[in-house]
Amino acid sequence: MDLGLAGRRALVTGAGSGIGRAIALALAAEGVAVAVNDVDAAGVQATVAMAREAGAQACAAVFDISSLEAVQDGVAAAAQKCGGSIDVLVNNAAVLAAHAPFLETDPADWRREIDVILIGTLNCARAVLPGMVAAGGGKIVNVVTDAARVGQEREVTYSAAKGGVISFTRSIAREVGPAGVNVNAVSPAATNSPMRQKALAAIEAKIGAERLAEREVKVRRAYPMRRIGEPEDIAATVVFLCSAPARHITGQILSVNGGYAMVG
Ligand SMILES: NC(=O)c1ccc[n+]([C@@H]2O[C@H](COP(=O)([O-])OP(=O)(O)OC[C@H]3O[C@@H](n4cnc5c(N)ncnc54)[C@H](O)[C@@H]3O)[C@@H](O)[C@H]2O)c1
């Protein structure tokens, strides 16, 4: 199947590690010029180097998505480096500031999660949509989480911020569909990435290695496919949603989760 992606220009946020890096590399492998965003400059350089080693076109886009001014400057610079306006946006960057019961969380952490996850997504959409609408089309994919679809203790405010992104996905898809812009969300459940490794390390510090290993066996039982996702599982779905054959899909929230949650 020809995905029709060659020659496109994408911005992938949070692509200095984990799922975002896998998405950037998967798009690059399809001939997309990728602007690699993250606040972690070393992570960005590593992703750019990997893409270039594979013969793809990639550039660094180091900026903080929670600042609209930084995003507008960063998107303009990325468009210049990529040779034209951004026609694919993947909103992937996120922070899980605390893994704790809500009543034990710090309001400063709620604010940080909402600023990066929800406001960051709005900022990036605001910066790229005028160019997409003017060009008569574009693709936006937001990476959300099954935690927001079915509920998740100890990730209450992170889930709330992602719930906002889910609502934004549906409403903005209605607004910009007539201009030829598709907006969808991909919803992972547990996926092997630095974010998950960090959460597991915090749990291990509390309960010890042996109980963590038992917990991991139980976690896999909740997944009909009996495995935890890999970043490449998420990336493959994002690439499809950015492709020409996916032109009739918009406003959808697609879980890529080994069957963990089956939400209608
Ligand atoms: N790993 C999982 O189990 C899992 C499950 C469900 C959803 N997700 C979602 O997948 C996406 C990717 O997560 P991951 O697991 O690869 O995590 P990760 O922590 O490895 O990657 C997130 C990246 O976002 C970057 N980032 C944070 N704040 C930023 C900011 N203000 N501006 C720009 N970049 C910023 C970080 O530096 C980091 O490189 C996130 O949206 C996350 O919520 C992950």
The ligand as an SDF file (V2000), in Angstrom:
LIG
                    3D

 44 48  0  0  0  0  0  0  0  0999 V2000
    4.6600    4.5830   28.0880 N   0  0  0  0  0  0  0  0  0  0  0  0
    3.4140    4.2980   28.3920 C   0  0  0  0  0  0  0  0  0  0  0  0
    3.1220    3.2800   29.0540 O   0  0  0  0  0  0  0  0  0  0  0  0
    2.3010    5.1830   27.8720 C   0  0  0  0  0  0  0  0  0  0  0  0
    0.9870    4.7570   28.0600 C   0  0  0  0  0  0  0  0  0  0  0  0
   -0.0560    5.5460   27.5910 C   0  0  0  0  0  0  0  0  0  0  0  0
    0.2210    6.7460   26.9440 C   0  0  0  0  0  0  0  0  0  0  0  0
    1.5110    7.1500   26.7990 N   0  0  0  0  0  0  0  0  0  0  0  0
    1.7380    8.4340   26.1210 C   0  0  0  0  0  0  0  0  0  0  0  0
    2.6910    8.2650   25.0990 O   0  0  0  0  0  0  0  0  0  0  0  0
    3.3820    9.4960   24.8740 C   0  0  0  0  0  0  0  0  0  0  0  0
    4.8730    9.2560   24.8680 C   0  0  0  0  0  0  0  0  0  0  0  0
    5.2600    8.8090   26.1570 O   0  0  0  0  0  0  0  0  0  0  0  0
    6.5670    7.9550   26.4440 P   0  0  0  0  0  0  0  0  0  0  0  0
    6.1360    6.7870   27.2130 O   0  0  0  0  0  0  0  0  0  0  0  0
    7.3740    7.8030   25.2260 O   0  0  0  0  0  0  0  0  0  0  0  0
    7.2680    8.9640   27.4910 O   0  0  0  0  0  0  0  0  0  0  0  0
    8.7080    9.6110   27.5500 P   0  0  0  0  0  0  0  0  0  0  0  0
    8.8000   10.2460   28.9060 O   0  0  0  0  0  0  0  0  0  0  0  0
    9.7520    8.6330   27.1520 O   0  0  0  0  0  0  0  0  0  0  0  0
    8.6380   10.7320   26.4120 O   0  0  0  0  0  0  0  0  0  0  0  0
    7.9920   11.9450   26.5760 C   0  0  0  0  0  0  0  0  0  0  0  0
    8.8910   13.0280   26.0000 C   0  0  0  0  0  0  0  0  0  0  0  0
    8.2150   14.2900   26.0890 O   0  0  0  0  0  0  0  0  0  0  0  0
    9.2040   15.2700   26.3720 C   0  0  0  0  0  0  0  0  0  0  0  0
    8.6080   16.4680   26.9420 N   0  0  0  0  0  0  0  0  0  0  0  0
    8.1310   16.6300   28.2070 C   0  0  0  0  0  0  0  0  0  0  0  0
    7.7170   17.8790   28.3890 N   0  0  0  0  0  0  0  0  0  0  0  0
    7.9060   18.5370   27.2130 C   0  0  0  0  0  0  0  0  0  0  0  0
    7.6680   19.8620   26.7980 C   0  0  0  0  0  0  0  0  0  0  0  0
    7.1430   20.7870   27.6310 N   0  0  0  0  0  0  0  0  0  0  0  0
    7.9690   20.2050   25.5120 N   0  0  0  0  0  0  0  0  0  0  0  0
    8.5180   19.2890   24.6630 C   0  0  0  0  0  0  0  0  0  0  0  0
    8.7770   18.0160   25.0370 N   0  0  0  0  0  0  0  0  0  0  0  0
    8.4880   17.6450   26.2940 C   0  0  0  0  0  0  0  0  0  0  0  0
   10.1400   14.5820   27.3500 C   0  0  0  0  0  0  0  0  0  0  0  0
   11.3910   15.2260   27.4410 O   0  0  0  0  0  0  0  0  0  0  0  0
   10.2200   13.1750   26.7650 C   0  0  0  0  0  0  0  0  0  0  0  0
   11.3120   13.0130   25.8940 O   0  0  0  0  0  0  0  0  0  0  0  0
    2.8990   10.4490   25.9680 C   0  0  0  0  0  0  0  0  0  0  0  0
    1.8960   11.2840   25.4550 O   0  0  0  0  0  0  0  0  0  0  0  0
    2.3350    9.5230   27.0120 C   0  0  0  0  0  0  0  0  0  0  0  0
    1.3530   10.1510   27.8060 O   0  0  0  0  0  0  0  0  0  0  0  0
    2.5650    6.4010   27.2520 C   0  0  0  0  0  0  0  0  0  0  0  0
  1  2  1  0
  2  3  2  0
  2  4  1  0
  4  5  1  0
  4 44  2  0
  5  6  2  0
  6  7  1  0
  7  8  2  0
  8  9  1  0
  8 44  1  0
  9 10  1  0
  9 42  1  0
 10 11  1  0
 11 12  1  0
 11 40  1  0
 12 13  1  0
 13 14  1  0
 14 15  2  0
 14 16  1  0
 14 17  1  0
 17 18  1  0
 18 19  2  0
 18 20  1  0
 18 21  1  0
 21 22  1  0
 22 23  1  0
 23 24  1  0
 23 38  1  0
 24 25  1  0
 25 26  1  0
 25 36  1  0
 26 27  1  0
 26 35  1  0
 27 28  2  0
 28 29  1  0
 29 30  1  0
 29 35  2  0
 30 31  1  0
 30 32  2  0
 32 33  1  0
 33 34  2  0
 34 35  1  0
 36 37  1  0
 36 38  1  0
 38 39  1  0
 40 41  1  0
 40 42  1  0
 42 43  1  0
M  CHG  2   8   1  16  -1
M  END
$$$$
